[in-house]
């Protein structure tokens, strides 16, 4: 028998010995994996999915009040025994609907002038997609601006302009960023924000008259 064949036989013997000695452990691990998979599927289909539907139905009246600009009712008491956004956040924690209710709650508090509460709920909101990451950070920037915390407002406007790109929203927040930079005497940074609108979003509503802002800031000390 060649050395190679001997080595292969020894390897197979080791494998066989390992499988025999650890058979119970391996079977147990496979069984545990199957239990976890079955449990996850059961959770998704028997608990999470129906709960999501229930949460969506529960939020209908709160959304109706929100659309009517009845923000306090939307938060706390939409009427007829229905839950407001705050109750939905607590009652259906972990659902996509509860997450969306945090965004609604943040906007409601913004409209009610309760800016610290608005920041709290908007920061908890898990934004995804192309639009909501922009609006989330932009709204938080607005709230900090109302609180006169202009450093934080600038930080969040910058996030709004960098977390996604939208032909309407991005130049909108770039312009807000530029105006706030001007207010803080950071003219070079303001000019950079305006120039980005000119180069990337010239056809947007905020791009049509951006030359006026560029000319105005260019006349100042950079």
C-alpha positions in Angstrom: 0.0 0.0 0.0 1.3 3.4 -1.0 1.9 6.2 1.6 -0.8 8.2 0.0 -3.4 5.3 0.4 -2.3 4.9 4.0 -2.8 8.6 4.7 -6.2 8.5 3.1 -7.2 5.4 5.1 -6.0 7.1 8.3 -8.0 10.2 7.5 -11.2 8.2 6.9 -10.7 6.4 10.1 -10.3 9.7 12.0 -13.5 11.0 10.4 -15.4 7.8 11.3 -14.2 8.0 14.8 -15.1 11.6 15.2 -18.6 11.0 13.8 -19.1 8.0 16.2 -17.9 9.9 19.2 -19.9 13.0 18.5 -23.0 11.5 16.9 -25.3 12.6 19.7 -23.9 16.1 19.7 -24.4 16.4 15.9 -27.9 15.0 16.0 -28.8 17.4 18.8 -27.4 20.4 17.0 -29.4 19.5 13.9 -32.5 19.0 16.0 -32.0 22.4 17.7 -31.6 24.1 14.3 -34.8 22.5 13.1 -36.6 23.7 16.2 -35.4 27.2 15.7 -36.4 27.3 12.1 -39.9 25.9 12.8 -40.3 28.3 15.8 -39.3 31.3 13.6 -41.7 30.4 10.9 -44.5 29.8 13.4 -43.7 33.2 15.0 -43.8 34.9 11.6 -47.0 33.2 10.4 -49.0 32.7 13.6 -48.1 35.7 15.7 -46.3 38.5 13.9 -48.2 38.6 10.6 -51.7 38.7 12.3 -50.4 41.2 14.8 -49.2 43.5 12.0 -52.6 43.4 10.4 -54.3 44.2 13.7 -51.9 47.1 14.3 -52.5 48.5 10.8 -56.3 48.4 11.3 -55.9 49.9 14.7 -54.0 52.9 13.3 -56.5 53.8 10.7 -58.5 56.4 12.7 -55.3 58.0 14.1 -54.1 58.5 10.5 -57.4 60.0 9.6 -57.1 62.5 12.4 -53.5 63.3 11.3 -54.7 64.0 7.8 -57.3 66.4 9.3 -54.4 68.2 11.2 -55.9 67.1 14.5 -52.5 66.3 15.8 -53.3 66.0 19.5 -56.2 63.7 18.9 -54.1 61.6 16.5 -51.5 61.2 19.3 -53.8 60.5 22.2 -57.5 60.0 21.4 -58.7 59.7 17.8 -62.2 59.0 19.1 -64.7 56.1 19.4 -62.3 54.2 21.6 -59.6 53.9 19.0 -55.9 54.1 19.9 -53.7 57.0 19.1 -50.2 56.8 17.8 -48.7 56.7 21.3 -50.8 53.7 22.4 -50.0 51.9 19.1 -46.3 52.4 19.7 -46.6 50.7 23.1 -49.2 48.1 22.3 -47.7 46.8 19.0 -44.0 47.3 19.8 -41.8 45.5 17.3 -44.1 45.8 14.4 -43.6 47.9 11.3 -46.8 49.8 12.2 -45.4 50.7 15.6 -42.3 52.0 13.9 -44.3 54.1 11.5 -46.4 55.4 14.4 -43.1 56.8 15.8 -42.7 58.9 12.7 -46.3 60.1 12.9 -45.8 61.0 16.5 -42.7 62.9 15.8 -44.4 65.0 13.1 -47.4 65.6 15.4 -45.2 66.9 18.2 -43.4 69.1 15.6 -46.8 70.6 14.6 -47.7 71.1 18.3 -44.5 72.9 19.0 -43.1 70.2 21.4 -39.8 69.9 19.7 -37.9 67.8 22.3 -40.6 65.2 22.1 -40.5 65.3 18.3 -36.8 64.7 18.3 -37.2 61.7 20.7 -39.8 59.9 18.5 -38.1 60.7 15.2 -34.8 59.4 16.5 -36.4 56.2 17.5 -38.0 55.8 14.1 -36.2 53.2 11.9 -36.2 54.9 8.5 -35.6 53.0 5.3 -36.1 53.5 1.6 -35.3 56.6 -0.5 -37.5 59.2 1.2 -38.0 58.7 4.9 -34.2 58.8 5.9 -34.1 62.3 4.3 -37.3 63.6 5.9 -36.5 62.0 9.3 -33.1 63.8 9.5 -34.5 67.0 8.0 -37.3 67.2 10.6 -34.9 66.6 13.4 -32.8 69.4 12.0 -35.9 71.6 12.0 -36.7 70.7 15.6 -33.1 71.5 16.7 -33.4 74.8 14.8 -36.6 75.7 16.7 -34.7 74.9 20.0 -31.9 77.3 18.8 -29.4 74.5 18.9 -28.0 75.4 15.5 -25.0 73.1 15.7 -27.2 70.1 15.9 -29.6 71.5 13.3 -26.6 71.7 10.9 -25.6 68.2 11.7 -29.0 66.8 10.9 -29.5 68.8 7.7 -26.1 67.5 6.5 -27.4 63.9 7.3 -30.6 64.7 5.3 -28.5 65.8 2.3 -26.3 62.7 2.5 -28.5 59.8 3.5 -30.3 59.7 0.1 -30.8 61.8 -3.0 -34.2 63.1 -4.1 -34.7 65.7 -6.7 -37.0 67.7 -4.5 -36.1 67.0 -0.9 -32.3 67.1 -1.2 -32.1 70.6 -2.6 -34.7 71.7 -0.1 -32.6 70.7 2.8 -29.4 71.9 1.1 -30.9 75.3 0.9 -31.9 75.2 4.6 -28.4 74.1 5.4 -26.9 77.0 3.4 -29.2 79.5 5.1 -28.2 78.2 8.5 -24.5 78.2 7.7 -25.0 81.9 6.7 -26.7 82.6 10.0 -23.8 81.1 11.8 -21.3 83.1 9.7 -19.9 80.0 7.9 -20.1 81.5 4.5 -17.7 79.1 2.8 -19.9 76.2 3.8 -23.0 78.0 2.8 -21.6 78.7 -0.7 -20.7 75.0 -1.0 -24.3 74.0 -0.2 -25.7 76.5 -2.8 -23.2 75.4 -5.4 -24.3 71.8 -5.0 -27.9 72.8 -5.7 -26.8 74.7 -8.8 -24.7 71.8 -10.1 -26.9 68.8 -9.2 -30.5 70.2 -8.8 -30.7 73.3 -11.0 -34.2 72.3 -12.3 -35.6 71.8 -8.8 -37.9 74.5 -7.2 -34.9 75.5 -5.0 -32.6 75.6 -7.9 -34.4 78.1 -10.0 -33.3 81.2 -8.1 -30.2 79.7 -6.4 -27.9 82.1 -8.3 -29.3 84.9 -6.2 -28.1 83.2 -3.0 -24.7 82.4 -4.6 -24.2 86.0 -5.7 -25.2 87.2 -2.2 -22.8 84.9 -0.3 -20.0 85.5 -2.8 -20.1 89.2 -1.9 -19.3 88.4 1.7 -16.0 87.3 3.2 -15.5 83.6 2.8 
